[in-house]
């Protein structure tokens, strides 16, 4: 069966140890992102199994309708908003789910917090320009870290904050807040209190119909002056246009972002890149060697099991 791996931007998948699992199979790796559905369908016209690199490509009705040979989509990590399972089922395409880990995204989130509040990228850039000590940052110690969403990533961030001597304030579902209190952290009584009290806010929610645009512009307006906002989860969690509006207004806010509404970004004039108080990374929360090994090993195992007639981790088994 022909297997196609999509969106290997960095040309690294073939060098992963787990890639050996696909030995003897007809495998093609596409190293660029193809947004045009017709062009992508042409690339995949003979493909029977697609391996997705997380959520980089949207699996839409328009795409699936052009791929009658497609039988399996093997997902790296969990299914999210890039893929509609019911549409896949309608087209009799099985979807195999992978596994994930909070480690790499948690570490990247904490890295952005430190780089943003200490203004490290700006200091590095100034030094490359022959300048010395052009700015002054602040420490995390003694600050209040506001964590919206106390799942696996939020829980790890809380532990990082504890080690760094910061206070932790959690907002989210009733269960999340109760769990945070159980773990010895503080819970905000309201969203307003959360934003007004935190020195650093990090958003760590899953994107779904209930969380789309859940962070409002009014919430960002309530953040303390010179506070930090970090988003490594999904850009769409923040109300459309809200972050740009706040930045344009000149509000004293430090921002660290790893996710964007349209990806990948190749435009050097993208507005977020213009602000000295914004640190941008190119959606690398999960882009880490151990994570890739974990994600792709499971995805490739699911591929081989399907080829061998023993499908595993199928989210829509009714199509088999």
N, C-alpha and C positions, 0 to 999 in steps of 0.2 A: 504494500500500500504506500502511496506517496504521502510523505509527511512534510509539511511546510511550517517553519518557525518564523514568526513575524517579529519585526521591529527590534532587531538586534543592533541598536544604534552603535554600540561600543565595540562590535566585532569580538565578543568575548565568549559567547555561548559554546562555540565549537571547542574552546579550550578548557571548558569545565570538565572535571573528572567524570561527572555523571553522563556526559555526552556519549561515552562509550556504550551506554545502554542501547543506543540506537544503531550500533554497528550492524551492518548487513541490511539496513533499511534504505529505501530511496528517500533521502532527506535533502530539502532545499532550505537555506536560511536567507531571509530577506533582511538586508541591513539598513534599509531606509523606511521612513514612514510614508505610506501612501494614503492620502486623504480621499482622493477621488475614487468613488465606489466602483465605477466602470473599469478603471485601470487596475484596481485591487482585484476585482473579480477576474480580470484577464490573467493576472499573475497566479490566481488560485484555481483556474478553470479545471485543472487535472488533479487537484489536491483532494485527498480523501480524509486526511487528518490535519487539523491546524493546531499548533501549539502557540498560545498567546503569551506574550511577555506582559504580565500583569494586565493593565487596563489601557494600554497604549492605542489599541485599535477598537473602535466600536463595532460590535456585531449587530447589524441592523437587519430589518426586514428587506430593505433594498439590496443588501449584500447577499443574504442567504438565498433570496429568490434567483440569484444568478449563479448559484453553486450547487447544482443538482447532484454532483458526485460526492459532496462533503458528507461524511458520516459521523465524525467525532471532532469536538473541540476540547482540547486538553488545557485546562486553565492553570496557570501558575498562581498560587494563592487562591483566595476565595472569590466566588462570583460577586460582582458588584454592578454598578449602574451602566457599565459599558456593554452588558450582555443581558438581553431579555430572555429568560429561560423558557417562557411560554412560546415565544416566537421560534426558538430553536426546536421545541417539541413539535410545533406545527409543521416544521420542515423536516421532521424526523432526524434531526441531528442530535446525537447524544452529547452531553456536556459532563466532563470529568472534573471534579473539583480537586484542588490541591490543598496544601497546608501553608500556614503563614507563621511568622514569628514577630513579636513586638520589639525584639532587641535592636535591630538596625534603625527602624524609624524612631524609637525612643532616644537612641544615642544621637541621631541627627537633630532631633528636636532640641535636645539639651545643648548640642553644639551651636545651634542657631541662637538659643537663649544667651549663651556665653559670648558669642561673637557679636551679637546685637547690642547687649548692654555694655560690653567693654569696647565696642567700636573697633574691633580687631581688623576687619577688612579695610576700613578706612585708613588705619595706621599703616598697614602693609603697603597700600597703594601710595600713600604719601612718601613713604621711605623709598619706594621705587622711583619716585619723582625727585629724589634728592632732598627731601624734607625730613625734619626730625621732631618727634613729639608734637604733633599738630593738634591733637585732641585729648580729651580726658574721659574715660569711661567710669562705670560704677561696678561695684561688686554685687554678687548674688546674695552673699551672707547677710542675714537679717531682713531680707526682702520677703514680701508675701507673693508666692507663686500661685496664681489662680489657674486651676486645671478644670476645664469644662469637658467632662467626659471621663469617668473613672473606670474605664475598661483596662485591658492588659497594658496598653501604652500609658494611660493616665496613672496607673498604679506604679509603673516603673519610674515615671517622672517624679512622683511623690517621694519615692525612696532616694532618687538622686538629690532632690531638694533637701531632704533631711540630712544627708551626708554633707551638703554644702552649707548647712546651718541656716536654711531658709524656712519660712513658715509656709504651710500648704493650706489653701482654701479651695474647696471643691464645689462645683456647680454641675448640675445634670439631673438625671432622673432621681426619683425618691430612693430607689434601690442603690444608685451610685453614691448618693450622699450618705446613706446609712452605712454602706460599706466603708466609706472614707472615715467616718466617725469611729467605726469599729476598729479601723487600723490606726487610730490615734491622731487623725488629722481633723481639720476644721471643715465645717459645711456652711455654705452661705445660706442665709434665710431667704434671699431673693436674688434674681438676676441683677437687679440694680445694685444691691449690696456687693455682689461678686465683682462687678466691673469697677465700682467706686473704691473698693478696698485693695484690689490686687495691684502690685507694682509690675508684675509680669503676668500676662494672660496667654495661655496656650490652649488651642482648640483641638480636641482629640475625639471627634464624633464620627460615626459612620454616616455617609450621605444616603439619605432616603427621602421619601416624600414628606416626612415630618421634620427633617432637619435641613432641607433645602432653604437657604437664605435665613437660617435661624438667628444668625448674628446680624442685628440690625445696625444701620448707621447711627441710630440714637444710642445704641449700646457703646459704640466706639467713641461717641461724644462724651460718655460718662467716665471714660478711662482717665486716670490721673495724668497730669502733665508730666511728660518725659517717661511715661510708662512704656512697656514693651508688649507688643502683640506678635505672637508666633503662630503660624498656621502651616503644619506639615500634613494635614489630613486631606481636605478637599477645598478647592477655591470656592466652590458653590455653596459652602456652608455660610459664607458671608454674603449678605444681601448684595445683589448685582449693583456695581457702581459705588458701593458704600466706602470701601477702602480708598479708592481713588479720590472720592469727594473729600474725605477727611484729610488726605495728604495734600490735596490742592488748596485746602483751606488754611494750611500752615499750622495746624494743630501740632503741638509738641508730642509726637508719638514716634517711637522707634519700632521698626517692623522687620520681622524675619519671615520670609515665605519660601516654600518649596513646591507649591502647587498653584496652577493657573487654569483659567477657564478654557483656554485654547493651548494645547501642547502638541508638538514641541514648539519652543520659541526660538526663532533664528533672527528675529528683528532686533538689531542692536539699539533701535530707537524705541523699544517697548517702554511704555511710560514708567513702569515700576523700576526700570533700570536707571532712571534719570535722578532719583532721589538719593541724596547722601545719607539719609536716615533709614534707608531700606536695604536690607541684606537679602539677596536673591540666590537661591540654589536651584539647579535644573531637575527638580523632582527626583532626588537621589535618596529619599528616605529609606527605600528598600533596596537601593542599588549598592550592594555590598557583597563581597565575595562569599561569605558563609551563607548569607540569605539566598543568593543566586543558586548556590549548590543545593540548599534545602528545597527551594521552590521548584527548580528544574528537575531535580532527581525524582520528586514525586510526580511531576507532570510526565516525564519520560516513562516512568513505571506504569502510569495509567495508559500511555500509548501502547506499550508492549503488551500489557495485559489484554487490551482491546484486540490487538492484532492476533494474539494467541487464543482468542475466544473466551477469555476470562475477564470481562470488563470490570473495572474497579472504580469506586468512588463516583458513580454516575448519579448526577443530581436529578435526572429525569429518566429513570429506568423504564418507563412505559414505552419509550421509543425503540427499545432493543427487541 
